[in-house]
Amino acid sequence: MSGHTDTAAPETEATDSAPPAVRFQVQREFHAVPLGMGADEVTFDAQLRRFARDYWGADEDLEPLRKLTTAMYAANTENLVEGGAVYNALGVFPIGGTADDSEPPERISRATLTVSVRDLLNPDPHFTATGIAEALDKAGDGGEIQLISLPAGPAVVRVAGSRALWELPGGEAGEEGELERFFVRIEVWVPFPGEDRLLLLCLSTADVEDLFHYQAVLADIADTVAFGEAEAPTAGAEAAPASPPPSPFGSY
């Protein structure tokens, strides 16, 4: 995995469910989906509704889509948190165009990033990474597996594709009655340096033609992973704005 993308977004830390702290940076094109950790039901629902409004806009005619998005993410995040997720985000990446916006992007590509922490017997990070690579290979799920070295320690990269097929209502078997989509999934498995835990970065997209782009995106994120407590902020650091920023989806 190689390449470079800007990492303008602030550091994202795992919650208390994954001590010691895990820190990483994501590109500004990622927009965090609320996971509801530490929030009551009313607050979590408000967070999801705000996310849906940011995504679809405030047009009254789009309220059914906002409600559907809220319900969909509410169900999905419950499963993610149960699986150890500490961060989930939707990435919206312009492809093509120019950095100064003098030429608009040719298209928009989307991906989902999930970061989770899992319990795993970890006597030594190098030994554990080798074991993960062997286990993934023996699982026979296909894909490419590679041992790599990150600033945070040894890790394993896995790239695999999948195919999904849905039968459309009212259609008979055949092309007109089916919907086929292909997906690509890029994973980076990073053993914790000093405890029986594992960090899993997973980026998935249906825009399979952008595989190389997303390999570079995830490589840059993986290079920023750090374990342990964050250093105290330096003097004169800017405070977070009191008012919420404009919708991050507004430019797409």
Phi, psi and omega per residue, in radians:
M1 nan 2.253 3.139
S2 -2.616 2.978 3.122
G3 2.161 3.112 -3.100
H4 -2.580 2.398 2.964
T5 -2.404 2.736 -3.134
D6 -1.157 2.515 3.085
T7 -2.087 1.277 -3.044
A8 -1.474 -0.317 -3.100
A9 -1.269 2.680 3.129
P10 -1.225 2.875 3.091
E11 -1.058 2.511 3.102
T12 -2.010 2.135 -3.108
E13 -1.831 2.517 3.001
A14 -1.179 2.775 -3.123
T15 -1.463 -3.076 -3.120
D16 -1.121 -0.194 3.141
S17 -1.263 -0.141 -3.089
A18 -2.344 1.071 3.086
P19 -1.283 2.639 -0.153
P20 -1.219 2.998 -3.043
A21 -1.016 2.541 3.035
V22 -2.040 2.275 -3.119
R23 -2.204 2.534 3.087
F24 -2.804 2.784 3.113
Q25 -1.964 2.496 3.086
V26 -2.128 2.726 3.129
Q27 -1.202 2.743 -3.075
R28 -1.152 -0.289 3.126
E29 -1.296 -0.171 3.097
F30 -1.557 2.367 -3.127
H31 -2.131 1.975 -3.014
A32 -1.102 2.369 3.040
V33 -1.687 2.229 -3.133
P34 -1.006 2.386 3.084
L35 -1.797 -0.229 3.076
G36 1.366 0.122 -3.128
M37 -1.194 2.187 3.137
G38 1.410 0.051 -3.134
A39 -1.939 2.568 3.064
D40 -1.341 3.013 -3.032
E41 -1.069 -0.719 -3.115
V42 -1.150 -0.769 -3.137
T43 -1.145 -0.731 3.136
F44 -1.101 -0.745 3.117
D45 -1.078 -0.700 3.122
A46 -1.143 -0.662 3.120
Q47 -1.119 -0.747 3.136
L48 -1.185 -0.679 3.118
R49 -1.142 -0.621 3.102
R50 -1.166 -0.715 3.108
F51 -1.079 -0.783 3.142
A52 -1.111 -0.653 3.110
R53 -1.175 -0.706 3.104
D54 -1.090 -0.661 -3.089
Y55 -1.272 -0.830 -3.041
W56 -1.646 -0.309 -3.054
G57 1.580 3.081 -3.025
A58 -1.686 0.106 -3.139
D59 -0.985 2.246 -3.078
E60 -1.061 -0.604 -3.119
D61 -1.145 -0.307 -3.099
L62 -1.653 0.135 -3.127
E63 -1.024 -0.714 3.087
P64 -1.013 -0.669 3.114
L65 -1.215 -0.649 3.098
R66 -1.117 -0.723 3.122
K67 -1.150 -0.706 3.115
L68 -1.115 -0.750 3.126
T69 -1.093 -0.755 3.124
T70 -1.062 -0.812 -3.129
A71 -1.140 -0.706 -3.111
M72 -1.122 -0.812 -3.127
Y73 -1.232 -0.554 3.097
A74 -1.073 -0.771 3.121
A75 -1.200 -0.703 -3.088
N76 -1.213 -0.737 -3.093
T77 -1.163 -0.549 3.096
E78 -1.049 -0.765 3.117
N79 -1.183 -0.655 -3.135
L80 -1.111 -0.804 -3.119
V81 -1.120 -0.696 3.094
E82 -1.077 -0.504 3.125
G83 -1.544 0.114 3.064
G84 1.676 0.197 -3.114
A85 -1.139 2.390 3.067
V86 -2.063 -0.146 3.130
Y87 -2.771 2.411 3.090
N88 -2.514 2.381 -3.071
A89 -2.642 2.655 3.026
L90 -1.781 2.206 3.118
G91 -1.761 2.288 3.121
V92 -2.146 1.825 -2.988
F93 -1.985 2.124 2.996
P94 -1.270 2.319 3.136
I95 -1.935 2.212 -3.099
G96 1.504 -2.945 -3.085
G97 1.367 -2.948 -3.120
T98 -2.135 2.729 -3.101
A99 -1.120 -0.524 -3.122
D100 -1.572 0.143 3.110
D101 1.148 0.250 3.076
S102 -1.185 -0.475 3.008
E103 -2.152 2.212 -3.100
P104 -1.195 2.775 3.102
P105 -1.114 2.644 3.121
E106 -1.239 -0.591 -3.128
R107 -2.867 3.037 3.115
I108 -2.025 2.305 3.119
S109 -1.981 2.502 -3.084
R110 -2.183 2.564 3.116
A111 -2.622 2.783 3.086
T112 -2.018 2.321 3.100
L113 -2.014 2.210 3.080
T114 -2.212 2.295 3.091
V115 -2.065 2.196 -3.108
S116 -2.342 2.787 3.098
V117 -2.097 2.248 -3.095
R118 -2.223 2.583 3.066
D119 -1.332 2.378 3.128
L120 -2.793 2.313 3.083
L121 -1.029 2.126 -2.973
N122 -2.369 1.374 -3.126
P123 -1.189 -0.493 -3.128
D124 -2.809 2.280 -3.079
P125 -0.981 -0.715 -3.129
H126 -1.174 -0.752 3.110
F127 -1.111 -0.740 -3.119
T128 -1.141 -0.760 3.128
A129 -1.058 -0.730 3.102
T130 -1.092 -0.722 3.121
G131 -1.131 -0.670 3.105
I132 -1.109 -0.774 3.134
A133 -1.056 -0.759 3.137
E134 -1.157 -0.708 -3.136
A135 -1.138 -0.740 3.115
L136 -1.123 -0.667 3.135
D137 -1.168 -0.741 -3.113
K138 -1.277 -0.342 3.135
A139 -1.115 -0.412 3.051
G140 1.239 0.426 -3.138
D141 -1.510 0.017 -3.133
G142 1.434 -3.080 3.127
G143 1.647 2.997 3.128
E144 -1.789 2.379 -3.096
I145 -2.210 2.352 -3.094
Q146 -2.556 2.362 2.997
L147 -1.408 2.336 -3.139
I148 -2.357 2.976 3.082
S149 -2.112 2.154 3.109
L150 -1.896 2.874 3.019
P151 -0.978 -0.515 -3.140
A152 -1.449 -0.168 3.133
G153 2.321 -2.992 -3.135
P154 -1.173 2.623 -3.107
A155 -2.679 2.986 3.128
V156 -2.234 2.338 3.061
V157 -1.902 2.367 3.049
R158 -2.310 2.273 3.083
V159 -2.126 2.172 -3.090
A160 -2.537 2.674 3.097
G161 -1.967 2.816 3.095
S162 -2.572 2.829 -3.118
R163 -2.214 2.322 3.106
A164 -2.101 2.438 -3.113
L165 -2.326 2.160 3.112
W166 -2.036 2.446 3.003
E167 -1.559 2.156 -3.079
L168 -1.405 2.468 3.130
P169 -1.015 2.367 3.073
G170 1.453 -0.055 -3.120
G171 -1.825 2.628 3.068
E172 -1.565 2.907 3.135
A173 -1.016 2.409 -3.068
G174 2.323 -3.101 -3.045
E175 -1.051 -0.745 -3.053
E176 -1.250 -0.344 -3.099
G177 -1.826 0.197 -3.088
E178 -2.342 2.637 3.044
L179 -2.153 2.137 -3.093
E180 -2.008 2.309 3.076
R181 -2.359 2.540 3.060
F182 -1.939 2.541 -3.119
F183 -2.284 2.652 3.002
V184 -2.154 2.485 -3.072
R185 -2.262 2.225 3.108
I186 -2.031 2.204 -3.101
E187 -2.123 2.514 2.974
V188 -2.232 2.063 -3.117
W189 -1.798 2.128 -3.069
V190 -2.213 1.920 3.083
P191 -1.152 2.456 3.016
F192 -1.096 2.540 -3.073
P193 -1.256 -0.425 -3.017
G194 -2.471 0.385 3.083
E195 -2.745 2.918 -3.030
D196 -1.413 1.156 3.123
R197 -2.491 2.836 -3.112
L198 -2.408 2.369 3.055
L199 -1.742 2.267 -3.140
L200 -2.127 2.050 3.023
L201 -1.742 2.219 -3.103
C202 -2.328 2.125 3.092
L203 -2.055 2.215 -3.136
S204 -2.276 2.586 -3.123
T205 -2.690 2.607 3.009
A206 -1.573 -0.138 3.098
D207 -1.526 1.264 -2.995
V208 -1.108 -0.394 3.125
E209 -1.201 -0.230 -3.134
D210 -1.748 0.394 -3.095
L211 -0.951 -0.856 -3.091
F212 -1.107 -0.654 3.093
H213 -1.052 -0.817 -3.080
Y214 -1.309 -0.455 3.002
Q215 -1.070 -0.737 3.118
A216 -1.177 -0.685 3.124
V217 -1.052 -0.865 -3.100
L218 -1.236 -0.557 3.085
A219 -1.069 -0.743 3.128
D220 -1.142 -0.678 3.104
I221 -1.134 -0.806 -3.105
A222 -1.051 -0.595 3.141
D223 -1.167 -0.337 -3.119
T224 -1.656 -0.074 -3.114
V225 -1.072 2.320 3.091
A226 -2.478 2.462 3.112
F227 -1.854 2.665 3.126
G228 1.781 3.025 -3.100
E229 -1.215 2.504 3.109
A230 -1.284 2.638 3.073
E231 -1.237 2.665 3.126
A232 -1.095 2.494 -3.139
P233 -1.079 2.551 -3.117
T234 -1.282 2.711 3.139
A235 -1.090 2.445 3.112
G236 1.492 0.101 3.113
A237 -1.119 2.491 -3.102
E238 -1.260 2.471 3.094
A239 -1.386 2.723 3.113
A240 -1.168 2.541 -3.140
P241 -1.107 2.515 -3.111
A242 -1.269 -0.573 -3.118
S243 -1.735 2.612 -3.121
P244 -1.165 2.572 3.129
P245 -1.252 2.910 3.077
P246 -1.089 2.821 -3.137
S247 -0.972 2.237 -3.131
P248 -1.237 -0.249 -3.089
F249 -1.613 -0.062 -2.990
G250 -1.106 -0.423 -3.066
S251 -1.607 0.053 -3.091
Y252 -1.971 nan nan
